[in-house]
């Protein structure tokens, strides 16, 4: 839905003309489950947008509705819920609650949400909603926070209100992505660099149609296992704060002394950080063969060590192998379903889409959605007006 159409629907519903803010979803090329371990990631924003239309009210009510859901919600700004409701509004409401604690929102508001990012696909529909909502609520005050601060605020909303202990990656790239580039991010310092993606390739995202819920127990359990790994490794390396502080050589010295599950989780994260740094150099240099091999290694580690893949994801990854123009692919996102991301020559992308759909459906009886994408810009005033 375009900004113009959303504006018309909003005016029909509320009788006022809104401001519209937009933020993109993302795909992570490499660096999975490293963000909440203070590590490195290499995502890019993609052209699936969430738009949030907003106009102030004369009272202190916040009315929320979405064209994707039938439920409509209304809250008093002075007594917003402090815990999640288990409904679609949680991500918008969580941002309002978090922002209210930083800088009181100036007025009530009517809010309408339209999302293009597939829900449950691992393409960060939640971060897109959060970032667009944050920009919308900030506009009521005329506030402009630096984009890294907006990302932190949205992460806090998902951690504290929604209950998903996600890292900063999704919100950060939704705020600061750049067309034609991946974003290499240090999730501790928030230092980042832009890595050009060769114009000759496209990102082909394959949705297994198996959905997952990031606030569910498995995601948070992986984070707890990583925290346990840090606690145990501190007995040998007391200065560490997170797994990103442990080299692979240091880890291997004591790996045998760790419980097997904790050992596997730690080995994945520590090696995955190396893959991000090596992959950033390879992609920037146009070495697609090396980058593709690193993507394959990442998927194998996520499957065997971190255990967040599933049969459908593995089949989708296997189905890509040997297709013309294919450089490499892997699962992307939190896992337990969702999507794979594949690096494919532009001139072979359409044929790749047709063949991988056929291969996947033959093995699973599921018809997948497949999207041909390029890296897009993050949230901005220009983006909102498109």
C-alpha positions in Angstrom: 0.0 0.0 0.0 1.4 3.4 -1.0 1.6 6.4 1.3 -1.2 8.0 -0.7 -3.6 5.0 -0.3 -2.8 4.7 3.4 -3.5 8.5 3.8 -6.8 8.1 2.1 -7.8 5.2 4.4 -6.7 7.1 7.5 -8.7 10.2 6.5 -11.8 8.0 5.9 -11.4 6.4 9.3 -10.4 9.3 11.5 -11.4 12.4 9.5 -7.9 14.0 9.7 -4.8 14.0 7.5 -1.9 12.1 8.9 1.8 12.2 8.7 3.2 8.9 7.4 6.5 7.2 8.5 8.1 4.1 7.1 10.8 1.7 8.0 12.0 -1.4 6.2 12.5 -5.0 7.1 15.9 -6.7 6.8 17.7 -9.8 5.8 20.8 -10.9 7.5 23.5 -12.1 5.1 25.7 -13.6 7.8 26.1 -13.3 11.6 23.2 -15.1 13.3 22.7 -15.1 17.1 25.9 -13.0 17.4 24.1 -9.7 18.1 23.0 -10.3 21.6 26.5 -11.7 22.3 27.9 -8.2 21.6 29.3 -9.6 18.3 29.3 -8.7 14.6 26.5 -8.9 12.0 26.2 -8.2 8.3 22.5 -7.4 7.5 20.9 -5.1 4.9 17.6 -3.4 4.8 15.2 -4.7 2.1 12.3 -3.1 0.2 9.5 -4.5 2.3 8.1 -1.6 4.3 5.9 -1.0 7.3 4.1 2.4 7.2 2.6 4.1 10.3 0.2 6.9 9.8 -0.5 9.2 12.8 -2.3 12.4 13.7 -2.7 14.1 17.1 -5.9 14.0 19.1 -7.4 16.6 21.4 -7.6 14.1 24.3 -5.0 11.8 25.9 -6.2 8.6 24.1 -4.1 6.5 21.7 -6.3 4.6 19.1 -4.5 1.8 17.2 -5.7 -0.1 14.2 -4.1 -2.0 11.4 -5.3 -3.0 8.0 -3.9 -6.5 8.6 -5.9 -7.3 11.7 -9.5 -6.9 12.8 -8.8 -5.9 16.4 -8.8 -2.2 17.3 -7.3 -0.9 20.5 -7.6 2.3 22.5 -5.5 3.3 25.6 -5.2 6.2 27.9 -1.8 7.8 27.5 -1.5 8.3 31.3 -2.2 4.6 32.1 -0.7 2.5 29.3 -0.3 -1.2 30.0 3.2 -2.1 31.2 3.2 -5.7 29.9 2.4 -7.2 26.6 -1.2 -8.1 25.6 -0.3 -10.9 23.2 -1.8 -9.0 20.3 -0.5 -7.3 17.2 -0.5 -3.9 18.9 2.3 -5.0 21.4 5.1 -3.7 19.2 3.5 -0.3 18.7 2.4 -0.1 22.3 5.8 -1.2 23.6 7.4 1.7 21.7 4.9 4.2 23.1 5.5 2.9 26.7 9.3 3.1 26.3 9.2 6.5 24.7 6.9 7.8 27.4 9.5 6.9 29.9 12.2 8.8 28.0 10.2 11.9 27.0 6.4 12.1 27.7 4.4 12.0 24.5 2.8 15.4 23.9 -0.7 14.4 22.9 -3.1 11.5 22.2 -3.0 10.1 18.7 -4.8 8.1 16.1 -2.5 5.5 14.6 -2.9 3.2 11.6 -0.4 0.5 10.6 0.2 -1.1 7.3 2.9 -3.8 7.0 4.4 -5.3 3.9 7.1 -7.3 5.8 5.9 -11.0 5.9 5.1 -11.8 9.6 7.0 -14.8 11.1 9.4 -15.1 8.1 12.5 -13.9 9.9 12.6 -10.7 8.0 12.1 -8.5 11.1 8.6 -7.3 10.7 8.7 -6.4 14.4 11.7 -4.0 14.0 10.0 -2.3 11.0 6.8 -1.7 13.0 8.9 -0.5 16.0 11.0 2.0 14.1 8.2 3.4 12.1 6.1 3.7 15.3 8.9 5.5 17.1 9.3 8.0 14.4 5.5 8.6 14.4 5.2 9.1 18.1 8.3 11.3 18.2 6.7 13.6 15.6 4.0 14.5 18.1 6.6 16.2 20.2 8.7 17.5 17.3 11.5 15.4 18.6 14.4 14.2 16.5 16.7 11.6 18.1 19.8 10.3 16.4 19.0 7.1 14.5 21.2 4.9 16.7 19.3 6.1 19.7 16.0 5.3 18.0 17.3 1.8 17.4 18.2 1.4 21.1 14.8 2.6 22.1 13.0 0.1 19.8 15.3 -2.7 21.0 14.4 -1.9 24.6 10.7 -2.0 23.8 11.0 -5.5 22.3 13.2 -6.7 25.2 11.3 -5.2 28.1 7.7 -5.0 26.8 7.3 -7.7 24.3 9.6 -10.1 26.1 11.9 -11.1 23.2 15.6 -10.7 24.2 16.7 -9.7 20.8 19.9 -7.9 20.1 20.2 -4.5 18.3 20.8 -5.7 14.8 17.2 -5.6 13.4 16.3 -2.1 14.7 19.7 -0.7 13.8 19.7 -1.7 10.1 16.0 -0.7 9.8 17.1 2.8 10.9 20.5 3.0 9.1 20.5 0.7 6.1 21.7 2.0 2.7 20.7 1.0 -0.8 23.2 -1.3 -2.5 25.1 -2.0 0.7 25.2 -4.4 3.6 25.9 -3.0 7.0 28.7 -4.5 9.1 27.8 -3.7 12.7 29.7 -4.1 15.9 26.7 -4.7 18.2 28.7 -3.6 21.3 30.1 -0.2 20.2 27.5 0.3 17.4 30.4 1.2 15.1 29.4 0.2 11.6 30.7 0.3 8.0 28.9 0.0 4.7 29.9 -3.0 2.5 29.0 -2.7 -1.1 27.1 -5.6 -2.6 28.1 -6.3 -6.2 25.5 -5.0 -8.6 25.7 -8.2 -10.6 23.9 -10.2 -7.9 20.5 -10.2 -6.2 19.3 -11.4 -2.8 16.8 -14.2 -3.3 14.8 -14.7 -0.1 12.9 -18.0 0.1 10.1 -18.2 2.6 9.6 -21.8 3.9 6.1 -20.8 5.1 6.9 -22.3 8.4 6.4 -19.6 11.0 8.2 -19.0 14.3 7.7 -16.7 17.3 10.8 -14.9 18.5 9.4 -14.2 22.0 8.9 -18.0 22.4 11.0 -20.1 24.7 13.6 -21.5 22.3 15.0 -18.1 21.3 15.3 -16.9 24.8 16.8 -20.3 25.9 19.6 -19.9 23.3 20.4 -16.6 24.9 20.5 -18.1 28.4 22.8 -20.9 27.1 25.2 -18.3 25.7 25.1 -16.4 29.0 25.9 -19.7 30.8 28.9 -20.1 28.5 30.2 -16.7 29.4 29.8 -17.5 33.1 31.8 -20.7 32.8 34.5 -19.2 30.6 35.0 -16.4 33.1 36.6 -18.9 35.4 39.5 -18.9 32.9 39.1 -15.5 31.4 37.7 -13.2 34.1 37.9 -10.1 31.9 35.3 -11.2 29.4 31.9 -9.6 29.2 30.4 -11.6 26.3 31.3 -14.4 23.9 32.6 -11.8 21.4 35.5 -11.3 23.9 36.7 -14.9 23.5 38.9 -15.9 20.6 38.5 -19.3 19.0 41.9 -20.3 20.3 41.0 -19.4 23.8 37.7 -21.3 23.5 39.3 -24.5 22.2 41.7 -24.6 25.2 38.8 -25.2 27.5 36.0 -26.5 25.2 36.3 -30.0 26.5 35.5 -28.8 30.1 32.2 -27.3 29.1 28.8 -29.2 29.0 28.2 -30.4 25.4 25.2 -28.1 24.7 27.0 -25.0 26.1 30.1 -26.0 24.2 28.2 -26.1 20.9 26.4 -22.8 21.4 29.6 -21.0 22.2 31.5 -22.6 19.3 28.9 -21.4 16.9 28.9 -17.8 18.2 32.7 -17.4 18.3 33.2 -18.9 14.9 30.3 -16.9 13.4 31.9 -13.7 14.5 35.0 -14.7 12.5 32.8 -15.5 9.5 31.2 -12.0 9.6 34.6 -10.3 9.5 35.9 -12.6 6.8 32.7 -12.3 4.9 32.7 -8.5 5.0 36.1 -8.4 3.4 35.1 -11.0 0.8 31.9 -9.3 -0.2 33.6 -5.9 -0.4 36.3 -7.3 -2.6 33.7 -9.0 -4.8 34.8 -12.5 -3.9 31.4 -14.1 -4.2 32.7 -17.7 -4.1 34.3 -17.2 -0.7 31.3 -15.3 0.7 29.1 -18.1 -0.5 31.2 -20.7 1.2 31.0 -18.7 4.5 27.2 -18.6 4.1 27.2 -22.4 3.8 29.4 -22.8 6.9 27.1 -20.5 8.8 24.1 -22.6 8.0 25.8 -25.8 9.0 26.8 -24.3 12.3 23.3 -23.0 12.9 21.9 -26.4 12.1 24.4 -28.6 14.0 25.7 -26.5 16.8 23.1 -23.9 17.6 20.2 -26.1 16.6 17.9 -23.4 15.4 17.3 -24.8 11.9 14.4 -27.1 10.9 13.7 -29.7 8.2 12.1 -27.2 5.9 14.9 -24.7 6.2 17.5 -27.4 5.5 15.5 -28.6 2.5 15.3 -25.0 1.1 19.1 -24.6 1.6 19.8 -28.0 -0.1 17.4 -27.2 -3.0 19.5 -24.2 -4.0 22.7 -26.1 -4.5 23.8 -26.6 -8.1 21.4 -24.1 -9.6 22.9 -21.7 -12.2 24.1 -18.4 -10.9 23.9 -19.5 -7.2 26.9 -18.5 -5.0 25.7 -19.5 -1.6 22.8 -19.4 0.9 21.7 -20.1 4.4 18.9 -19.7 6.9 18.4 -16.2 8.1 16.7 -14.8 11.2 16.1 -16.4 14.6 15.4 -19.8 13.2 12.8 -22.5 13.7 11.3 -21.6 10.3 11.2 -18.5 8.3 13.5 -17.8 5.3 16.7 -18.6 3.6 18.8 -15.9 1.9 20.6 -16.7 -1.3 23.2 -14.8 -3.4 22.3 -15.3 -7.0 23.5 -13.7 -10.3 21.0 -11.1 -11.5 20.6 -12.7 -14.9 19.8 -16.1 -13.4 17.5 -14.8 -10.6 14.2 -15.5 -12.3 15.2 -19.0 -13.3 16.5 -19.7 -9.8 13.1 -18.6 -8.4 11.2 -21.0 -10.6 13.4 -24.0 -10.0 13.8 -23.6 -6.2 10.0 -23.3 -5.8 9.6 -26.5 -7.8 12.3 -28.4 -5.8 11.0 -27.3 -2.4 7.4 -28.1 -3.2 8.3 -31.5 -4.5 10.0 -32.4 -1.2 7.6 -30.7 1.3 4.2 -30.3 -0.5 4.5 -26.6 0.6 4.3 -23.8 -1.9 6.9 -21.2 -0.9 7.0 -17.5 -1.4 10.2 -16.3 -3.0 11.3 -12.7 -3.3 14.0 -11.2 -5.4 15.5 -8.2 -3.5 18.2 -5.7 -3.4 19.6 -3.8 -0.4 17.4 -0.8 0.4 17.6 2.4 2.4 16.7 2.5 6.1 14.0 4.7 7.7 14.1 8.4 6.7 11.8 11.3 5.8 12.5 10.5 2.1 11.5 6.9 2.6 8.3 7.8 4.3 7.2 9.9 1.3 7.5 7.2 -1.3 
